[in-house]
Every structure is written in structure tokens, then in C-alpha cells.
């Protein structure tokens, strides 16, 4: 479905000349439901965290926009963090300047601009003093959307831009004087640890179906109860879950991995599956729910990798391959998922030895396999063994294929078999056998059955 916000009988130019938001006049869509009534709430922020953002680079940016007469306010995550008395890792800005106006301004001031990928949607990225990067995005309105991509028009109206954002807690602005501009009670929702869409959830989700996952990601970050959602929101998600099938795997996985590594990962995933999201993000029709719940509970204190939790929903290599085809894992993530599927039940005595053998027998990087074995122990809830293996320094095997070739062996299956046997001897000696002792064992057993 393509949503058209403004009727063809009115010109976009007229809209921007009036610069006045009248949704019942301008929005044209048979499924239209009005956005929530906005009511500007302002307050003054004066906290140590806010004062700490004023690096020399932020001051330069502020003075530059003032000099050229353009509005500049912080947006998004930095505003949320500051309102929660957290220090932001980075700061994104919104502005009344268009991308072309920003580029002319930065070029005139000799300021370095970085990649140009975001300019079509209004984002210009700069680097100041070779120390700090800033993304600055022009205020905009989504003119049409197909549930994945939006056609945008730039505006100078802060309220219009706030009204197009997904969640109330993401629709606030903070200027560099400390003035908060809150049109949709984002501050109140943040104080109450509530995650709400701006306006009608059904309508906002249809603008971009990825907002289903963004809702759950922010719920895990903000909420204080593991499963306390508004009924209207859940119904909108259930109704529109199929739309996630139209979103690229990379974008889905970017959000999903944050959900799986965040608070309430178990409860949120179970709720998502209950709402019918699973098949549209690549999960099998009958995910292994009991295993998933057990793994989440066992591994809770060990902070497992997102893949570790996700793989507990799967049963076979084929299911891993199908999920990888949908979500486009990295090679490391794909191989970790396959490793867990194949080794999740590994045990032995001494308890770490089977994992040490896996590490040295692996065709992957030893350091990667070491990490994957630690994930298996998290999967199993083996707290003490995990701590022991994670702190274990990988010793270096004293032999190499080159040394065996110098001893007269030819590369091939026989040499591989000998190398594997020597590694086993070395491991059983608690890694104490030297190169010379290992070579002696080759000489003693080469004509017998020992190697």
C-alpha cells in the first residue's frame, strides 16, 4: 500500500507557503487515521550531562548555524539520553537548512564533509577539528511511502518533522540553550517508561513496517516491565506483521540483534512470535520455544551473543541456512550459529577437554572457535566452565606442517592424521610436550600403530 499524505488537488508549494499542518485537509488515503493532536510542551534542561556535551566542536557547530541564520537542535537518541541523565555517545542534529544550504555553508567555512549517501533524505555528515563527526538532517515530511521507502520534502516546521517520527520518545528536540521541544508527550512517556507510537500505531507501522521491530527494541531499552504493552499497539503489530516480509534482511537483522542482546529478550521474542512476526523474519513455523526459554534463563547472567539466543529457536543446519538466507548474517554469525547447532550438547571429562579439542581441530580461526566454545557454555548455562574457558590463554601448538615436511612427510591425508594425533598427545600432556618430544613420538611410532 502506498500512503499519500497530501491530495493532488493542492500543490506542495502551497503547503509549504502556508507551513501549517492540517491533516484532515492535506492527507489523502482511504485508510487515513488522524495523527495524535500535538501540544507543544517546553522545559529547560540544565544538567551536568547537558553541560558536558559542549566540546569545542559542538561550540563551533552552534556558532556556525547561528551565524548563517539556520535553526539547529539535537534530535533522537542524544535527547533521550540527556533526559535520562545519561551522557550521549554521539549527537545527531536536525536543522532548518537544506542539504544544499548546508553544503554551501560548510564549503565556505572549509569544513570537511564525509560520505554523501544520506543527502537525498536530507542528511549531511561533517567532521570538525578531525575529532568529532556530526550527522545533521534537514527537517522533512514523508510525502508518500510504500511501507519501506518514503519520498520526502524538506520543511522549516519543527512540528511537522516531529509528527512524522515513529515513537513519542524519538519526536523531541533539544536546542543548545537547553530548551526541550516536546510535541507528543515524549518526556512524559520517557518518565513513565512507556513506548508509544506518535498517533495511530496502525498508520505509523504502515508507513514503515520496520517500526514493528523498532518498537520492541526501544521497549527493551526503556520499559521497566518485561511484557506490559498497550493492547492497541499489539493489535496493530499483529495486523501488520506480514509487512516485515517486505523489509530487507539486513535491516531486520540490525534491529533484531539489538532486541536479542537487550533487556527482556526472552519476553519480547515470545511476544513477537505470539503476534505472528516469526515467519516474516525468517524463523521456522514451529520454532523451538521451550529450548529458547531454557537458554534465555540459563544464560541470562552470561550475556550471550544475539546469535546464541536466536539459534536456540532452531533445530537443524537447514533452518540455520534458511534464516541466514533471510537475514544475511555475517560469515562469523553464520558459522557461530552452525557451530552451536552441531555442538550445543558437547560434554566430557575433564569437562573443558572436549572444547579444547574443538578449538584445536577447527578449520576456522582458533580465536573464533574459542569464542564459539564460550558461547556453547553460555548456552548450557555452565557458569564456572565459561569463566574458566574465557580466561584460558590459548597455547601455541609447537609443530607445523612445514616441520613435518622437513621430516620427510608428504602433504596429504596421512600427514593430516599424524598432525591430529600429535595435537591429541599435546593436549593430553596439558600442553607440556615440546616440539622435540612430539617429533620423538613420531619417530617411535611411525612404523607402528601409535600414530
N, C-alpha and C positions, 0 to 999 in steps of 0.2 A: 504494500500500500504506500502510495506517495501522498504525503500530507502537504497541502498548500496553505500557508498561513495567511496569505493576502489575496483578495479576489483580483481577477484580471481587469475588472472594470475600473479599478483605481490604480493609478500609476505608483510605482515605487518612489518616484521622485516626489510625488505629493505627500507620501507617507513621511519621508524624511524632512520635507519642508515643515510639516506640522509637528513632527517629532513628538507625537502624542500617542500613547498606546491605548487603543480602543479595540480590545479583542473581538467583541461581538460584531463590530463593523468590518474589521480587516481580515479575520480568519475565515477561510473558505475551505471547509471539509465536511462531508456529510457526517463523519464520526466526531465532529468537534465537540469537545467539552471544555468549558472555560477554565483558564488557569486561576489559581487562587488569587484573591484580591490582595494586592500588595499594600503594605503600610510601612513607610519608612520609619525605622527606629534608629536613633543615633545615640552614641555614648562615647566617652573619651577614655582612651586606653593610655595608662601611664605606669608601666610595669618595668622591672629590671630587664625582662626578656625583650620588651619592645625597644628599650633604650640601647640594648646590646646589638641590634641589627644595623646600627648606623656606622658601618665601616666607611673608610674614605671613598670606596667605590659607590656605595649607596648614596652618599652625600653628593658625589659628582653627578650621578644619575638624576637625583632630585633637582639639583640646581639647573641642570641642562633642560629638563622639561619645563621648569618654571620660566627659564629664560625665553623659551620659544612659545610659551603660552599654551601648552598642552596639559590636560589633566593626567595624573598618574596616581594609581592606587594599587596596593597589594591585593592579590586575589588568591583564592584556593587554599592550599594546604598551609601556607605560612600564616594566614589569618586564623585558621582553626587552631594551629599550634600555639600561637600567641594568646588566644582566648583561653586556652587550657594551661597557661603558664609553662609552656614548653618552648625551647629555643628551636626555631626552624632550621632545618639543614640547608635549605635554599629558599629563595624568594622569587616568586613569579609576579609579574605586574600586568595590569590592564591599563589602557590609555585611550584617550580620545583621538590621538594621532593615527592616521592611516599608515600602512606599511611604507608607502612611497614617501610620506612626510617624515617618517622616522629615518628612512634610508638617507634622504637628503640632509637631515639634521646630523646624523652620525658621520656621514661623509664630510660634511663641512667642519666637524669638530675633530676629524682624524681618528674616529673610534672604530675599532676593528669589529666587523660583523662576521659571524660564523656561518654555518650551513644555511641554505635558503629554502629548505624543504617546507617550512611552515608558512611561508609568506602568502600563499593562496588563501589560507584560512586566517591570515592576519597576524601571524607570529614572526617577530624578528628577534634573533638571538645575537647578543653582543658580549664582548669580553673587555673588561676595564682593568687597566693597570697590569694586564697579564696575570690577574689574581682571581677575579670573580666573574662568573658568567651570569647573565640575566636573560630570561625569556620575557618579552614584552608583547602583549597581544592587544590588537585593536578591538574595541567594543564592537559587538556584532549581533546580528539577528539571523536565525536559521530561516531562510525563505521557503525551502522545500526539503523534504527528507524522504528517503526510501527505507528507513529503518537501519541503515548502515552509514550512509554518507549524506551530508547536508550541503545545500548551496547557501552561501552566506552573503549578507550585505553588511557593510560597516555602518556604524551609527556613532553618535556622540552622547547617547542617552544611557546613563548607567543603569537605570531601572529596567530598560529593555534587555540589556545584556544579562542582568541578574535573572530576569524572567525566563531566559532560555536555558538556564543551567539545570542540572539533574536533581540535586538534593539541596534542601534549605541550608545545610551546613556548608555547602560549597558556593552559595549565592551571596556571600558577604564581601564587602570591600573595606579596606583599611587604608586611609591616606597616611602620609608621612608626618602629619601633625598629630596622629593618634586618634583621628575621628573614625569610628566604625559606622558603616552604612549598611544597614540590615533591612531588606525589603520583605522578607518572608519568614521572620521569626527564627532565623538560623541560630542566633545566640541563645534563645530560649530552648530550642531543641538540643543544642550542644550542652547547655547546663543540665538538662533533664536526661541526657544521654539517649536521645531519640533520633532515629534516622528516618526522615520523611522526604518524599519527592516534593518538588515545587509544583503545587497544583495537583491535578488529577493523575494518579500513578499510571493508569492505563494509557493515557495520552502521552505521558512523558516517556514511557517504555517504548511505545510505537515509534517515537522519534529516533531512538537508537536502542536496539534490543540488548546491547552490551550493558545497558544500565541495570539490567537484572543482576548481573554479577557485581557491578559496582555497588549496588545497594548492599549486597551481602558482604562485600569487602569492608565497606565503611561500618556496617553493623558490627563486624568483628573488632573493628578498631575503636568504636565509640560506645557501644551499648554495655550495660553492666549486668544484664540478664542474658543467659545463653539462647533463649528461644521465646522472645516476647515481642512479636511482630504485630502490626496492625492488620486486622482482617482484610481491609480494603486493599492494602499493599499485596498481601499474599494472593488474593484473588486475581489481581492484575497480573502478577507474575505467572500464576497458573494459566491464565488465559493467553498469555503471550510467550510462553516458554518455547514454542516452536520457532519463534523468530530468531533464537540463538543459532539455529542451524544455518542462518544466512550470514553469520559473522565469521570472519576468518579465524582459523585455528590459532594463529599467533596471538591475536587479540584476546581470544577466550583464555588461552593458557596464561597470558600475562596477568589476568585478573584471578584466575583460578588458583594459581600457585600462591598468590598473596592470601587468599582465603584459607588455603590449606596450611599455611605457616602462621596464621594469625590466631587470635583468641576464638574460642568456641568452634574450632574447625569441625569437630565431630557433629555438634548440634546443627551447625549451618549446613554442612553437606547433607545430613539426613533430611533437613527441611527442604533443601533444593531438590533432592531426589523424590521426596514426597509430592512436590509440586510438578513433577514431570520433566525436570530440566535434563536429567541424565542422558537420554538418547541423543539430544541435540548438542551435547558437548563431547560425544564420543564414547560414553560409557555403555557397557553391555546392558541388555534388557533386564537381566537378573544379577545385578552387582552383589558381591559377597558382603552383605550388610553386617552380619554377625562378626566376621573377621575384621571388618573396618572398625566396628565399635570396640572390639577387644584390643586391637593395635593402638587406637587412639588413647584408650585408658592406660594400657601398659607403658606406652612411650611418652605420656604427657609431660613428665618432668625432664625428658631427654631431648626435647626439641628436634624431632625427626625432620628430615628433608621432606619437602612437599611431595616428591615422588614416592617416598616411603609410605606416607598415608594414602596417597592415591592408588598405589599398587595393591594395597590391601583389599581394594574393591574388586580386584581381578583374580582370575584363577589360572589362566594359561598364557603361554607365549603368544598365541594367536590374538588374544584380547589385548595384550600389550602392543602388538604390531598394529592392530586396528586403531587403538587410541592414539598411538604415535602418528598414524596417518592423518588423524583429525586435528590433533593439537600441535603437531610439528615440534616435538621435543628437540632439544639439542642432542648431539651424539652422547654426551655424558649422561643426560637424563634418560635417554632410551636404554642405554646399556645398564644403568643402575636399575631400572625397572625390570629388565630381563634377568639381571643378577639376583634380585630379590625373589622373583618368581621361581627361579631354579634352586635357590639356596636358603630359602626362609626357614626351613626345618632342620638345617645343619646343626648337629650337636656331636659331642665326642668327649674323650678323656685322654689326656688333660683337656679341659674344656676349651682352651684357646687354640690347641694344636690344629683342629680342622680348619680354622680360619687362617692360621699362619700358612698352612699348606695351600689354601686357596690363593693367598696373596702371592706366593712364590710360583705357583703353577699357572697363574693367569696370563693370558695373552695380551691383556690390557696393561696400562701403566701400573707399576707396583703401587704408587701413591694413590691412584684412583681406586684400585681394588682394596687397599687398606681402608679407605673411606667407606667403600660399599660394605665391607665386613662390619664396620662400626654401625652402619645403618641396619644391617641384619640383627645385630644385638639390640639395637633400639626397638626394632620390630618385635623381637622376642621379649622385650622388657627386662633384659638381663643387665641391670644397672651396674653391678660391680664389674662384670666382664667387659661391658662397654668402656667404663673408665680405665680399666687396665689396658685394653687394646688400643684405645685412643691415645694413651700416653706412651705406648710402646714405640721405641725408635727402631725403625726397620734396618736390620743389619745388612751389609752388602755381601752377597754370595761371592766367595773368593775365586771361583773359577768362571771361565767364559768359554764359549765355543771355539774362540781363537786358540786358547791354550790346548784344548783337546785336539785341534787340527795339528798343532805343532807336535803333539804326541803321536801323530800318525793316523788319527781317525778322519774318516771322510764324512762331510755333511750328509745327513740323511736320517732315516728312522732309527737306525742303530745308535747314532750319536745322541739323538734326542732322548732315547730310552736311558742311555747311560747318564746323561745330564740330569734327568728326572730322579734317577736312583741316588745320584750323588747329593742332590738337594735334600732328599728324604733323610739320608745319613747325617747331613749337616744340621738339619732341623732337630733330629733326634738327639744329637750331641749338644743341644741347646746353643747351637751356632758357634761351638768352640773349635770344631775341626778346622785346621789350617789348610791352605792350598796344598801344601806338601803331603799332609795326611790324606787328603782326598785323592790326590794323584797316586799315592801308595796303594790306596784301596782299589783303584783302577788296575794297577799293575798286578795286584794279588788275585783279583777276581776276573780278570778279562778273559781268561781261558776256562773259567768255571761258570757256575750259575749264580754267583753272588751279585753280578750287575747285569 
